[in-house]
């Protein structure tokens, strides 16, 4: 991953790490993690690699599913997130290996092969998603499965708006979402990686939020995507953000957001 982009994203997640866990209990991250565990259909003794594991929302339940004979490794480049994950794991008496590392280049770690690889809410952060999925697929055993996702265009309003206004202020986001058009976008990544697509589907609505049209400035300030540059650039971005936010309001002055993802499941041929 580009060094500057990596450092910026890492700083964002480190800052969020102390409150991420409590927020996740009532946010889409917790519900999404539950869906990952349900759809992974893990069995005792299996090996699992959880990429961008964060605070362990998928990692820890995965270990509970595969049991003492199974192996689970969680990898994330945010030391703050991993600190929370390790604490939770220790409190529950589980044996999970956590590694602080960039998930775009796992070769130096010599991890071996896995029955299941998961990557929740992080594929869009990859500078080259196609390369990432192909790289991860090389770590699957024959018949092994990969689960990952991409967000729907209008699901995360702040993200959607900033994607569009970034070029107008000369600062694109740290990642590119223009390649995501529909479910086929994720299917194509799997196929290009040599995987067999089991299913790509639109998730349930994990979370619904309503904002008043006048909330635009506050939504911008609270967004994890607001760091587009210096003060002058930030003020210009904020102005454009509020304008676009206003355009998204209905006739009652309400902006509605329903968080949904394209969930994908694929396997490596036997």
C-alpha positions as CSV (number, residue, x, y, z in Angstrom):
1,X,0.0,0.0,0.0
2,X,1.2,3.5,-0.7
3,X,3.1,4.7,2.3
4,X,1.3,8.0,2.8
5,X,-2.1,6.4,2.3
6,X,-1.2,3.6,4.6
7,X,-0.1,6.0,7.4
8,X,-3.2,8.1,7.1
9,X,-5.6,5.1,7.2
10,X,-3.6,3.6,10.1
11,X,-3.9,6.9,12.0
12,X,-7.6,7.0,11.5
13,X,-8.1,3.5,12.9
14,X,-5.7,3.9,15.7
15,X,-7.7,7.0,16.8
16,X,-11.0,5.0,16.6
17,X,-9.6,2.0,18.4
18,X,-10.5,3.1,22.0
19,X,-14.2,3.6,21.1
20,X,-14.6,1.2,18.2
21,X,-15.7,-1.7,20.2
22,X,-18.5,0.0,22.1
23,X,-19.7,1.7,19.0
24,X,-19.7,-1.6,17.1
25,X,-22.2,-3.2,19.4
26,X,-24.8,-0.8,18.0
27,X,-23.4,-0.4,14.5
28,X,-23.3,-2.3,11.3
29,X,-19.8,-3.7,12.0
30,X,-21.2,-6.0,14.8
31,X,-24.1,-7.2,12.6
32,X,-21.8,-7.7,9.6
33,X,-19.4,-9.8,11.7
34,X,-22.3,-12.0,12.7
35,X,-23.2,-12.6,9.1
36,X,-19.6,-13.4,8.3
37,X,-19.5,-16.1,10.9
38,X,-22.9,-17.5,9.9
39,X,-22.0,-17.7,6.2
40,X,-18.4,-19.0,6.8
41,X,-19.9,-22.2,8.2
42,X,-16.8,-22.9,10.1
43,X,-16.0,-26.4,11.4
44,X,-13.9,-27.7,14.3
45,X,-10.3,-28.0,13.4
46,X,-10.3,-25.6,10.5
47,X,-7.8,-22.8,9.9
48,X,-8.9,-19.2,9.5
49,X,-7.1,-16.1,8.4
50,X,-9.0,-12.9,9.3
51,X,-7.6,-9.9,7.3
52,X,-8.0,-6.4,8.6
53,X,-9.3,-8.1,11.8
54,X,-9.6,-4.9,13.8
55,X,-10.8,-5.5,17.3
56,X,-11.6,-9.2,16.6
57,X,-15.3,-8.9,15.7
58,X,-14.9,-11.8,13.3
59,X,-11.6,-13.3,14.6
60,X,-12.8,-14.2,18.1
61,X,-16.1,-15.9,17.1
62,X,-14.2,-17.7,14.4
63,X,-11.9,-19.2,17.0
64,X,-14.9,-20.2,19.1
65,X,-16.3,-22.0,16.1
66,X,-13.1,-23.9,15.1
67,X,-12.3,-24.8,18.7
68,X,-9.0,-25.8,20.3
69,X,-7.9,-27.9,17.4
70,X,-8.4,-25.1,14.9
71,X,-6.1,-22.3,14.1
72,X,-7.0,-18.6,13.7
73,X,-4.8,-15.7,12.8
74,X,-5.8,-12.1,12.7
75,X,-3.8,-9.5,10.8
76,X,-4.2,-5.7,10.9
77,X,-1.8,-2.8,10.5
78,X,-3.5,-0.8,13.4
79,X,-1.7,-1.4,16.6
80,X,-4.5,0.3,18.5
81,X,-7.1,-2.1,17.1
82,X,-4.9,-5.1,17.8
83,X,-4.4,-4.0,21.4
84,X,-8.1,-4.2,21.9
85,X,-8.4,-7.6,20.1
86,X,-5.5,-9.1,22.2
87,X,-7.1,-7.9,25.4
88,X,-10.5,-9.4,24.5
89,X,-8.9,-12.6,23.4
90,X,-6.9,-12.9,26.7
91,X,-10.0,-12.2,28.8
92,X,-11.8,-15.1,27.0
93,X,-8.9,-17.5,27.4
94,X,-8.6,-18.1,23.6
95,X,-5.5,-18.9,21.6
96,X,-5.4,-16.5,18.6
97,X,-2.3,-15.2,16.9
98,X,-2.4,-11.5,16.0
99,X,0.1,-9.9,13.6
100,X,0.6,-6.2,12.9
101,X,1.2,-6.1,9.2
102,X,0.0,-4.7,5.8
103,X,-2.5,-7.2,4.4
104,X,-1.6,-6.3,0.8
105,X,1.7,-8.1,1.1
106,X,1.6,-11.2,3.3
107,X,4.4,-13.1,1.6
108,X,7.1,-12.3,4.2
109,X,5.0,-13.8,7.0
110,X,5.1,-17.3,5.6
111,X,1.6,-18.1,7.0
112,X,0.9,-21.3,5.2
113,X,-2.5,-22.2,3.8
114,X,-6.0,-21.7,5.2
115,X,-9.4,-23.3,5.0
116,X,-11.2,-19.9,5.2
117,X,-10.0,-16.3,4.6
118,X,-12.2,-13.4,5.6
119,X,-11.8,-9.7,5.0
120,X,-14.7,-7.5,6.4
121,X,-15.2,-3.9,5.5
122,X,-11.6,-3.5,4.2
123,X,-11.4,-4.5,0.5
124,X,-12.2,-1.0,-0.6
125,X,-9.2,0.3,1.3
126,X,-6.8,-1.7,-0.9
127,X,-4.9,0.3,-3.5
128,X,-5.3,-2.6,-6.0
129,X,-8.3,-4.8,-5.0
130,X,-7.7,-7.2,-7.9
131,X,-4.1,-7.9,-6.8
132,X,-5.1,-8.2,-3.2
133,X,-7.8,-10.8,-3.8
134,X,-5.4,-12.8,-6.1
135,X,-2.7,-12.6,-3.4
136,X,-5.1,-13.8,-0.7
137,X,-6.4,-16.6,-2.9
138,X,-2.9,-18.0,-3.1
139,X,-3.1,-18.7,0.7
140,X,-6.2,-20.9,0.4
141,X,-6.1,-24.7,0.5
142,X,-7.8,-26.5,-2.4
143,X,-11.5,-26.2,-1.6
144,X,-10.8,-23.3,0.7
145,X,-13.2,-20.4,0.8
146,X,-12.9,-16.6,0.8
147,X,-15.5,-14.1,2.2
148,X,-15.3,-10.4,1.6
149,X,-17.4,-7.4,0.7
150,X,-17.8,-4.0,-0.8
151,X,-20.2,-1.3,0.2
152,X,-23.1,-0.2,-2.0
153,X,-22.8,3.2,-3.5
154,X,-25.4,5.1,-1.4
155,X,-24.9,3.1,1.8
156,X,-22.3,5.3,3.5
157,X,-23.3,8.9,2.7
158,X,-20.2,10.6,3.9
159,X,-18.1,8.2,1.9
160,X,-20.2,8.6,-1.2
161,X,-20.1,12.4,-1.1
162,X,-16.4,12.6,-0.4
163,X,-15.6,10.2,-3.2
164,X,-17.2,12.7,-5.6
165,X,-15.9,16.0,-4.2
166,X,-12.3,14.9,-3.6
167,X,-11.2,15.6,-7.1
168,X,-12.9,19.0,-7.0
169,X,-10.6,20.1,-4.1
170,X,-7.6,18.3,-5.5
171,X,-7.5,15.6,-2.9
172,X,-8.9,12.2,-3.7
173,X,-9.7,9.8,-0.9
174,X,-7.0,7.4,0.2
175,X,-8.7,4.6,-1.8
176,X,-10.7,4.2,-5.0
177,X,-14.3,3.0,-5.1
178,X,-15.0,3.8,-8.8
179,X,-14.5,0.1,-9.8
180,X,-17.6,-0.9,-7.8
181,X,-20.7,-0.8,-10.0
182,X,-22.8,-3.7,-8.9
183,X,-22.5,-7.4,-7.7
184,X,-20.6,-8.3,-10.9
185,X,-17.7,-6.1,-9.8
186,X,-17.0,-8.4,-6.9
187,X,-17.6,-11.5,-9.0
188,X,-15.0,-10.4,-11.5
189,X,-12.4,-10.0,-8.8
190,X,-13.0,-13.6,-7.7
191,X,-12.9,-15.0,-11.2
192,X,-9.7,-13.0,-12.0
193,X,-8.1,-14.6,-8.9
194,X,-8.9,-18.0,-10.2
195,X,-11.7,-18.7,-7.7
196,X,-15.1,-20.2,-8.2
197,X,-17.9,-17.9,-7.2
198,X,-20.3,-19.5,-4.8
199,X,-22.4,-16.4,-4.2
200,X,-22.5,-12.7,-4.4
201,X,-25.5,-11.0,-2.9
202,X,-26.8,-7.8,-1.4
203,X,-26.8,-7.9,2.4
204,X,-29.6,-6.9,4.6
205,X,-29.8,-3.4,5.8
206,X,-27.4,-3.5,8.7
207,X,-28.2,0.0,10.0
208,X,-30.6,2.8,9.1
209,X,-29.8,6.4,9.9
210,X,-31.8,9.6,9.4
211,X,-30.3,13.1,9.3
212,X,-31.8,16.5,9.0
213,X,-30.6,18.5,6.1
214,X,-28.9,21.0,8.5
215,X,-26.8,18.2,9.9
216,X,-24.5,18.2,6.9
217,X,-21.6,20.1,8.6
218,X,-21.7,17.9,11.6
219,X,-21.8,14.7,9.6
220,X,-18.7,15.9,7.7
221,X,-16.8,16.7,11.0
222,X,-17.7,13.3,12.5
223,X,-16.7,11.3,9.3
224,X,-13.6,9.2,9.4
225,X,-13.1,10.3,5.8
226,X,-12.7,14.1,6.4
227,X,-8.9,14.3,6.4
228,X,-8.5,15.5,2.8
229,X,-5.7,18.0,3.5
230,X,-4.9,21.3,5.2
231,X,-7.3,23.8,6.7
232,X,-8.0,25.6,3.4
233,X,-8.8,22.3,1.6
234,X,-10.8,21.0,4.5
235,X,-13.0,24.2,4.5
236,X,-13.6,23.9,0.7
237,X,-14.4,20.2,1.1
238,X,-16.8,20.9,3.9
239,X,-18.6,23.5,1.8
240,X,-19.0,21.2,-1.1
241,X,-20.0,18.3,1.3
242,X,-22.8,20.4,2.8
243,X,-24.0,21.3,-0.6
244,X,-24.2,17.7,-1.8
245,X,-25.7,16.6,1.5
246,X,-28.5,19.1,1.0
247,X,-29.1,17.8,-2.5
248,X,-29.7,14.3,-1.1
249,X,-32.5,15.4,1.2
250,X,-36.1,14.5,0.5
251,X,-38.9,17.0,0.4
252,X,-39.2,16.8,4.2
253,X,-35.5,17.8,4.6
254,X,-34.4,14.3,5.7
255,X,-31.4,12.4,4.4
256,X,-31.8,8.7,4.8
257,X,-28.9,6.2,4.9
258,X,-29.3,2.4,4.9
259,X,-26.0,0.5,5.2
260,X,-25.8,-2.4,2.9
261,X,-22.9,-4.3,1.3
262,X,-22.3,-6.7,-1.6
263,X,-21.2,-9.9,0.2
264,X,-19.1,-12.3,-1.8
265,X,-18.2,-16.0,-1.2
266,X,-15.8,-17.9,-3.4
267,X,-13.7,-21.0,-3.2
268,X,-10.5,-22.4,-4.6
269,X,-11.0,-25.4,-6.9
270,X,-10.0,-28.8,-5.6
